[in-house]
């Protein structure tokens, strides 16, 4: 059963498994105590902190362990903003940050602060100049930029932004959850967060590194543990396993990255060859080695994931039709790319070439099956005899990908130069109709009123 969702949670690394079992016997005592068992636990904790700090590229006394990566992000943002309140209450973030950053930013705004979202390109990367201009605005207390995107794998220009933030006197928080297992984050960042289950460590361990000189006021009640930044008794066996596995995956990173990058290139090419009307998204070069994301026209993402699961493949999706909110992924929305039928494949370490090849054999049939069940048009749709000069398609109350399917069915019924107006209240239509026009060579006139999308036939 191939597991292709390592970006959500990587399988437990063998070193993590071994370290976890060993430290259950040796690391159960309170590391703050002076008796023998406490001293032994303290040695394990100190060694784990040293190993993690070396991987991060910071001093051991700058790093603390938290109950999760999300907890680390929330603590980091609240701590820096509280300490720099006199400077201002303005937060700058990219449009594609992890939801933990978005939730913290929303809480900050609700408490009277402000937040600016910096847009990204269609590949999902910020423009350095745009980000720096936002940071240099008076009253900016903190900037947030992920090292690599969790949905499409695009790498951000963190090193350049970090140098610019230092020049501007604004601390930069880097969410390194997706990239830390592959290498150190370069540049003079101020605060860094990460999560162990992303690199093959156990769940329930986060990292928070705050470099010396960065003003930080830990939120909540004071605590004597973890430098007062993460209250409570650390899960020492999990912390030891997290640090041990981070060191292990780093030792394997170069060779495994090269191997997985080749497999991802095979998927990128194979998807385009085997599936009509597909868009591979994210930066083709500046990206994580193990992630590839693509979207398929006329496909219900939830049905496609079920079809692939039935074939033994575990993948994830950013489609609105796999989401309880019924809105497309904020990452895909910010990139302005097709969201329907979205699939993210993120290969775990050790992924087998034969599993990738079988995935590429299974995928076209799975997509075709979903399209057939939805009554999607064939590849040649869009031609046909000229009919009335304009048509209206009522897709109100219908979820993606139905509005685009209905558009594709009737575009050939209007003459070249004629228009089709699609009425749709599904949030994905705002992305998917323009994307369909780009893929089909038709003109997207625009959303002339809320939920009213106009397309002109050009061929």
NORKACOR-V549962 format. One line per field, one symbol per residue. psi: psi as a letter, one per 30 degrees, with the letter a starting at -180 (. if undefined). A space follows every 50 residues. Layout:
psi = ???
This chain:
psi = jkjhhffekkkkkeeeeeeeeefeefhfljfflfleeeeeeeeeeeeeee eeeeeehllegfklklfleeeeeeeeeeeeeefgefelhkkkllfgllfe eeeeeeeeefgfalkkkklllffgklkeeeeeeeefkkgkfkkkklekkf effkklieeeeeeeeeefgkkkkjjgeffefflkjllhlekkllkeffgg lllgklkjkjkkfkkkjklakkkflhggfjllklieeeeeeeeeeeeeee ffeeeeeeeeeeeeeeeeeeeeefjlhkjkllkfeillfgkkklkkkhkj eeeeeeeeefggkjllkgkfggkffgklkfeeeefhlkfkhkkkkjklkg kkeeeeeeefeeeeeeeeeeeeffhlllfglfallkblfllkkjgkgklk geeeeeeeefeffllkfllkkkjkgkffefeeeeeeeeffglkjeljflk gjkkkkkf.
